[in-house]
Each structure stands twice: as C-alpha cells, then as structure tokens.
C-alpha cells in the first residue's frame, strides 16, 4: 500500500493539442507536482513536441507512440514496471482506455479509469458500451464528471466510482456583463471549430437573426479546428461584415471573456465544458441548450444564464435576445455566475484528485487486472488486437468477416442478387 507522496502516471495522448482534456491533464500534473508528488505524463509523439499548456519542470514528460500492437504493448508494460508508478490514470473519451487496461495486465500497477465526456456520446458515437464496460471492469477506481453519469455504470461497479467535476480557472477581474449603454456589446463564442460537437454555425445563425434588432451588438468567434474553412465560408455567406469576427486561436482565452458581455455555448454534446466554467469564472451570463449534458448542469436558468429547449437557431436566438436586450439581467446573472470560483475551485479539484490517487494507489500489487490474470478467460486479453476487437464488436449471429463462408455467401448470393437488380433497372418496364 502506497503512503505519503505518490508516483502518479498520467496519460494524455492529445497533450499537444488545445482542448478540454489537455487543460485537465496539465492542471493535474502541475498541481500534483506542486504538492510534492512525483508525476510522469505520457503523451503521443507529434510534430509539435511542445505542450500548449505550460508544465511544471518537475513533471516527467515521456513521449510514446500509441498502438494496440501486442509486441509494443508488451514493451510498454516492461517500461511501466521499471517506472513503477503507484497509480496509472489515462484520460480518454474512447477505446484507447482498453489498450491501457491490457497494458497494465500483470504489472501490479492500479488503473484509475477517468472519463471526460458524456457516457451517452462515448457509447453511441466514439466507442461502444461493450468496450467501455470491458475497460471499466479492469479498473480499480473509476472517475466520472457528474453524478448523473453514474447511471450509465452497472450496479456492481458503482462502489468504485468517484465524481470530480472540472475546475474553474483563477481569474483576476470580472467582465462588465451589463456594458456601457452607449457602447458596443460583444457576444462571445469560444471553442474548438468542430461542427459535429460544437455547432458554431448554429450560433452564428442565431446571432444573424438578431443582428438587425440589436444593432449595438457584435459577435466574436474564437478558436481553431478542422472545420475552420467551413465556418469561414459560412461567416461570409451571412454577410454581417465586421459585426461577426473570426479571431482564430488564442493563448489568452480569459482576456476574451473579460471583454465580452454574454457567452454562447452551442454544443450538441459535452462532458463538463471548460469554456463554460471559464466564462462563468469571469462573470459572464451564458446561453446554451437544455439537452446538452454538462451545459445544463452548469447553467441555472434565470440565475446565471438561460437554456434553449430546442436545439435550433430560432430557439437559441430567442434566449440570446432576452439577455442581449436586458443589461440589468446580464449584470445580475453575471454576478451569480462567479459562484463557480468557489464551487469549482482548483484547490477543491486538486484535493479530491489527490485523495482519489491515494485511494487507488492502495490497490498496488493487488489490482483488478492482476486478479484477471489468474482467471481462465485472461487469455482473451492476450489475444491479438484484431481478435480483441472481434470479441468486443462482432455480431456472433453473422458470418465471420473475411472467412471462406462469408466469401461464398457473397459470391453465390449477394453478387447475383446485385447483378439481377441492375439488370432489372437497366431494361425499361413495359408500358
């Protein structure tokens, strides 16, 4: 059992990209190092080689190439045995958890499974429920962001679940949410430009519906991402000129919040969004969607912002309109939003994580994955990556993919059927 100062191993494959998980991993690494713990942080090798977020010099940053190749997994397992950390915590929202769970098999190193998004999105879009629960079943402790997310975990795993929300940043100053009556006001949208989840164009459309009514307001979009060109073209098509500005990426996001009067978060799905916590810590009222988990947990309608009931531009515009036209409501809600500085303080966040690391480290040498190794079915964990994927995701009611039986089925049934269908469509019907 580990006592006193710990050796904590964190894994963030996306450390060199700006994003919510990297914000958390760097805050955790720095906070634990400052508290005297030994911290090792694994990140995948990229061309960037430098974290977007400053790391404490005491943090041991190790670069590796993520893979589910069996031989390389074995090599990484031997490397971890040499490092001998007291606890390993990968921070992922997808199937990479399973690879790290298998990597720790037989190492004696406790696994702290940490999830940083909505379980519904993870299971339905980014991974699968089978894979997610398989990885959780190999964990000694499980971290989730919100109490409601516990409902997605089977009863037998709930005793090892701990809820720790993301922290709000320390902020000097406060935004003037009311703004000057004779001055221009600013609606801020800040996030990664990734339409599938963040829906920037929807927020831009909502502002476009209000631009004529609220002629003293401008909208600023801050961020970068894979859909920058699509969003830039959409901004041009809206023809709002300088009233809609795309500012690109920033290394000083708090400055943008402090200059705004209202924050819009148009995400379709979230875990517990850091951008919303940042906006609230700066004293900004916020508008988002009621059906977006995480957003609806932070925004209390009428207290620190408003929620749109339907996920469309018209409904979002209606809620934005209510606050863009009411300076006093913005002032009061912005003041109320400052409560996150206390409820989600960095100190509380680090205290909770430090306790969870210690609790997980107590399992060292007697971990769940160690117990799995002694079971008859443990050999499944040592199968090739392709076989592991097949066991998790294959429908065993169907033919084995790429098997002789599947090839014969395609040759003598699917192919003739397709040819016959094309022939029927080729010849004109009588009459």
C-alpha positions in Angstrom: 0.0 0.0 0.0 1.3 3.4 -1.0 1.6 6.0 1.7 2.7 9.6 1.7 4.0 11.0 -1.6 2.9 9.1 -4.7 4.4 8.4 -8.1 1.4 9.3 -10.4 1.3 8.3 -14.0 -1.0 10.3 -16.3 -1.7 9.6 -19.9 -2.9 12.3 -22.3 -2.5 11.3 -26.0 -3.7 14.8 -27.1 -1.5 16.9 -24.9 0.0 18.9 -27.8 -3.4 20.0 -29.0 -5.6 22.6 -27.3 -8.6 21.1 -25.7 -10.5 20.3 -22.6 -8.7 17.1 -21.6 -5.3 18.7 -22.1 -6.4 21.5 -19.8 -7.3 19.0 -17.1 -4.2 16.8 -17.6 -1.8 19.7 -17.3 -3.7 21.1 -14.3 -3.5 17.7 -12.6 0.2 17.2 -13.5 1.2 20.6 -12.3 -1.0 20.5 -9.2 0.3 17.1 -8.0 3.9 18.1 -8.7 3.5 21.3 -6.7 2.2 19.2 -3.8 5.3 17.1 -3.8 4.2 14.0 -5.7 6.3 12.5 -8.5 4.4 12.9 -11.8 5.1 11.2 -15.1 3.0 12.3 -18.1 2.8 10.1 -21.2 1.9 11.9 -24.5 1.9 10.7 -28.1 4.7 11.8 -30.3 3.7 14.5 -32.8 5.4 17.2 -34.9 4.5 19.8 -32.2 6.6 18.3 -29.3 5.6 21.1 -27.0 2.5 21.3 -24.7 0.0 24.0 -25.4 -0.2 24.3 -21.6 2.9 25.1 -19.5 4.1 22.1 -17.5 5.9 22.3 -14.1 9.6 21.4 -14.7 9.2 18.6 -12.1 6.8 16.8 -14.4 8.5 14.0 -16.3 7.1 14.2 -19.8 7.6 11.0 -21.8 6.7 10.6 -25.5 5.5 7.4 -27.0 3.6 6.0 -30.0 0.2 4.8 -29.1 -0.6 1.4 -30.6 -2.5 -1.8 -29.8 0.2 -4.0 -31.4 0.8 -6.8 -28.9 4.6 -6.7 -29.0 4.7 -2.9 -28.5 2.2 -3.2 -25.7 4.5 -5.8 -24.0 7.4 -3.4 -24.4 5.4 -0.6 -22.8 4.4 -2.9 -20.0 8.0 -3.6 -19.2 8.8 0.1 -19.3 6.0 0.8 -16.8 7.3 -1.9 -14.5 10.7 -0.1 -14.5 9.0 3.2 -13.7 6.9 1.5 -11.0 4.3 4.2 -10.5 1.8 3.9 -7.7 -1.2 4.6 -9.9 -1.9 5.0 -13.7 -4.6 7.3 -14.9 -5.3 7.5 -18.7 -7.5 10.5 -19.6 -9.5 9.4 -22.7 -13.1 9.6 -24.1 -12.8 6.5 -26.2 -11.5 3.0 -26.8 -7.8 3.8 -26.0 -8.8 3.0 -22.4 -9.0 -0.7 -23.3 -5.4 -0.8 -24.6 -4.0 0.8 -21.4 -6.1 -1.6 -19.3 -4.5 -4.6 -21.1 -1.1 -2.9 -20.9 -1.3 -2.9 -17.1 -2.2 -6.6 -17.0 0.1 -8.4 -14.5 2.1 -5.2 -13.8 0.7 -4.7 -10.3 0.0 -1.0 -11.1 -3.5 0.2 -10.2 -5.7 1.6 -13.0 -7.7 4.7 -12.4 -10.2 4.9 -15.3 -11.0 8.6 -16.0 -13.8 9.6 -18.4 -14.1 13.2 -19.7 -17.3 13.3 -21.8 -20.9 12.3 -21.8 -21.3 8.5 -21.5 -24.1 8.6 -24.0 -21.8 10.1 -26.6 -18.9 7.8 -25.8 -21.1 4.7 -26.1 -23.1 5.7 -29.2 -20.6 7.7 -31.2 -17.0 7.3 -30.2 -16.8 3.8 -28.8 -19.3 1.1 -27.7 -21.0 0.1 -24.4 -19.3 -3.3 -24.6 -15.9 -1.8 -24.9 -16.4 0.9 -22.3 -17.7 -1.6 -19.7 -14.9 -4.0 -20.5 -12.3 -1.3 -19.7 -14.1 -0.2 -16.6 -14.2 -3.8 -15.4 -10.4 -3.8 -15.3 -10.2 -0.6 -13.3 -9.5 -0.2 -9.5 -11.3 3.1 -9.4 -13.5 5.0 -11.9 -13.7 8.8 -12.2 -16.7 10.5 -13.8 -17.5 14.2 -14.2 -21.2 14.3 -13.0 -23.4 12.4 -10.6 -25.9 11.7 -13.4 -23.2 9.9 -15.4 -23.1 7.2 -12.7 -26.4 5.9 -14.0 -24.5 4.6 -17.1 -22.4 2.3 -14.9 -23.6 -1.2 -13.8 -24.5 -1.6 -10.1 -21.5 -3.8 -9.3 -19.1 -1.1 -10.4 -20.8 1.9 -8.7 -19.0 1.4 -5.4 -15.7 2.3 -7.0 -17.0 5.4 -8.9 -15.9 8.9 -7.8 -17.3 12.1 -9.1 -14.9 15.0 -9.5 -16.0 17.9 -11.7 -13.6 20.1 -13.7 -12.2 23.2 -12.1 -12.9 26.8 -12.9 -9.8 28.9 -13.5 -8.4 31.5 -11.1 -9.4 34.9 -12.6 -8.2 38.4 -11.8 -11.0 40.8 -12.6 -14.6 40.5 -13.8 -16.4 41.1 -17.1 -18.7 44.1 -17.4 -21.7 42.0 -18.4 -24.1 45.0 -18.5 -21.7 47.0 -20.7 -22.0 50.7 -21.4 -25.4 51.9 -22.5 -23.7 54.0 -25.3 -21.1 51.4 -26.3 -20.9 48.3 -28.3 -21.6 45.0 -26.7 -20.0 41.6 -27.5 -21.4 38.1 -27.8 -18.6 35.6 -27.4 -18.4 32.1 -28.8 -15.2 30.3 -27.9 -14.4 26.6 -28.6 -12.8 24.2 -31.0 -14.0 24.7 -34.5 -15.5 21.2 -34.8 -19.1 21.3 -36.2 -20.1 17.8 -35.2 -20.0 18.6 -31.5 -19.6 22.4 -31.1 -22.0 23.7 -33.8 -20.5 27.1 -34.3 -22.6 27.8 -37.4 -25.8 27.3 -35.5 -24.7 30.0 -33.0 -23.7 32.3 -35.9 -27.2 31.8 -37.5 -28.8 32.7 -34.2 -26.9 35.9 -34.0 -27.7 36.7 -37.6 -31.4 36.5 -36.7 -30.9 39.2 -34.0 -28.3 41.4 -35.7 -30.8 44.0 -37.0 -32.7 44.2 -33.8 -29.6 44.5 -31.6 -27.5 46.9 -33.8 -25.2 47.7 -30.9 -24.0 44.1 -30.6 -21.2 42.2 -32.3 -20.3 38.5 -32.3 -16.7 37.2 -31.9 -15.8 33.6 -32.6 -12.5 32.5 -31.0 -10.9 29.1 -31.7 -9.5 26.9 -34.4 -10.1 23.4 -35.6 -10.7 21.1 -38.5 -13.8 23.0 -39.7 -12.3 26.5 -39.9 -12.8 26.7 -43.7 -16.4 25.7 -43.5 -17.1 28.2 -40.7 -15.2 31.0 -42.5 -17.3 30.4 -45.6 -20.5 30.4 -43.5 -19.5 33.7 -41.9 -19.0 35.3 -45.4 -22.4 34.0 -46.5 -24.1 35.6 -43.5 -22.9 39.0 -44.8 -22.6 40.6 -41.4 -19.3 42.3 -42.1 -17.3 43.4 -39.1 -20.1 42.6 -36.8 -19.1 38.9 -37.0 -15.4 38.4 -36.5 -13.4 35.1 -36.5 -10.4 35.6 -34.3 -8.7 32.3 -34.7 -6.8 30.5 -31.8 -5.7 32.2 -28.7 -3.2 31.6 -25.9 -5.1 34.0 -23.6 -8.8 32.9 -23.6 -9.6 34.8 -20.3 -8.9 38.1 -22.0 -11.7 37.4 -24.5 -14.2 36.5 -21.7 -13.4 39.7 -19.7 -14.1 41.9 -22.8 -17.5 40.3 -23.5 -21.0 40.9 -22.2 -22.6 37.5 -23.0 -21.3 33.9 -23.7 -23.0 31.5 -26.1 -22.2 27.7 -26.0 -24.0 25.9 -28.8 -22.5 22.4 -28.2 -24.6 19.4 -29.2 -22.7 17.2 -26.6 -20.3 17.9 -23.7 -18.9 16.4 -20.5 -18.4 19.4 -18.3 -17.2 22.2 -20.6 -14.2 24.1 -19.5 -15.1 27.0 -21.7 -18.4 27.5 -19.8 -16.6 27.3 -16.5 -14.1 29.9 -17.7 -16.9 32.2 -18.9 -18.7 31.9 -15.5 -15.5 32.4 -13.6 -15.1 35.7 -15.5 -18.6 36.8 -14.5 -20.4 36.2 -17.8 -24.0 35.0 -18.1 -24.3 32.2 -20.6 -26.8 30.7 -23.1 -26.8 27.1 -24.2 -29.0 24.1 -24.9 -31.1 22.3 -22.2 -30.5 18.9 -23.8 -26.7 19.2 -23.7 -25.3 17.3 -20.7 -22.8 19.3 -18.7 -24.1 22.6 -20.1 -27.5 22.1 -18.4 -25.7 21.2 -15.2 -23.8 24.5 -15.1 -26.4 26.9 -16.4 -29.3 27.5 -14.0 -32.0 29.3 -16.0 -32.8 32.7 -14.6 -29.8 32.5 -12.1 -26.7 32.6 -14.2 -28.0 32.3 -17.8 -30.7 30.8 -20.0 -31.3 27.4 -21.7 -32.9 26.9 -25.1 -35.3 24.0 -25.0 -34.9 23.0 -28.7 -31.6 22.6 -30.5 -32.1 25.1 -33.4 -31.1 28.6 -34.3 -34.5 30.1 -33.7 -34.8 28.8 -30.1 -31.2 29.8 -29.3 -31.9 33.3 -30.8 -34.9 33.7 -28.5 -32.8 33.1 -25.4 -30.0 35.3 -26.6 -32.5 38.0 -27.4 -33.8 38.0 -23.9 -30.4 38.8 -22.4 -29.0 41.0 -25.2 -31.9 43.3 -24.6 -31.7 43.4 -20.7 -28.5 44.9 -19.3 -29.7 44.5 -15.7 -30.4 40.8 -16.1 -26.9 40.3 -17.6 -25.4 42.2 -14.7 -27.2 40.1 -12.0 -26.7 36.8 -13.8 -23.0 37.6 -14.4 -22.5 38.3 -10.7 -24.2 35.0 -9.8 -22.0 33.1 -12.3 -19.0 34.0 -10.2 -20.1 31.3 -7.7 -18.1 28.7 -9.7 -14.9 30.3 -8.4 -15.8 28.7 -5.1 -17.9 25.6 -6.0 -15.4 24.5 -8.7 -12.2 25.9 -7.3 -8.8 24.5 -8.4 -8.0 23.8 -4.7 -11.1 21.6 -4.3 -10.4 19.9 -7.6 -6.8 19.0 -6.6 -7.8 17.9 -3.1 -10.4 15.5 -4.5 -8.0 14.1 -7.1 -5.2 13.7 -4.5 -7.5 11.7 -2.3 -8.6 9.6 -5.3 -5.0 8.9 -6.3 -4.1 7.8 -2.8 -7.2 5.5 -2.6 -6.4 3.9 -6.0 -2.7 3.5 -5.1 -3.7 1.5 -2.1 -4.5 -1.3 -4.6 -0.9 -1.6 -5.8 0.2 -5.2 -6.1 -3.4 -6.5 -5.7 -5.2 -4.9 -8.7 -8.2 -5.9 -10.6 -6.1 -6.6 -13.7 -3.8 -8.8 -11.5 -6.9 -10.9 -10.5 -8.0 -11.1 -14.1 -4.6 -12.7 -15.0 -5.4 -15.7 -12.7 -8.8 -16.3 -14.3 -9.3 -18.8 -17.1 -10.6 -16.2 -19.5 -7.5 -14.0 -19.0 -6.0 -15.5 -22.2 -8.5 -13.4 -24.1 -6.8 -10.3 -23.0 -3.6 -11.6 -24.6 -5.1 -12.2 -28.0 -4.1 -10.2 -31.0 -5.6 -6.7 -31.4 -7.8 -7.9 -34.2 -9.2 -10.7 -32.1 -9.9 -8.4 -29.2 -11.8 -6.1 -31.5 -13.8 -9.0 -32.9 -14.8 -10.3 -29.4 -16.0 -6.8 -28.4 -17.8 -5.7 -31.6 -18.5 -8.6 -33.8 -22.1 -9.8 -34.1 -21.7 -13.5 -33.5 -25.1 -14.2 -35.2 -23.5 -13.3 -38.5 -20.8 -15.0 -40.6 -17.2 -14.4 -39.6 -15.8 -11.4 -41.6 -13.3 -12.4 -44.4 -14.0 -16.2 -43.7 -14.4 -18.7 -46.6 -18.1 -19.0 -45.7 -18.5 -15.2 -45.9 -16.8 -15.2 -49.3 -19.0 -18.0 -50.6 -22.1 -16.2 -49.4 -21.1 -13.0 -51.2 -20.2 -14.9 -54.4 -23.3 -17.1 -54.7 -25.9 -14.9 -53.1 -25.1 -11.2 -52.7 -23.3 -10.8 -56.1 -26.0 -12.5 -58.2 -28.7 -10.5 -56.4 -26.9 -7.2 -57.2 -26.4 -8.2 -60.8 -30.1 -9.2 -61.2 -31.2 -5.9 -59.6 -29.1 -3.9 -62.0 -30.4 -5.8 -65.0 -34.0 -5.1 -63.9 -33.3 -1.4 -63.6 -31.4 -1.4 -66.9 -34.3 -2.6 -69.1 -37.3 -0.3 -69.4 -40.6 -1.5 -67.9 -43.4 -2.4 -70.4 -45.9 0.4 -71.0 
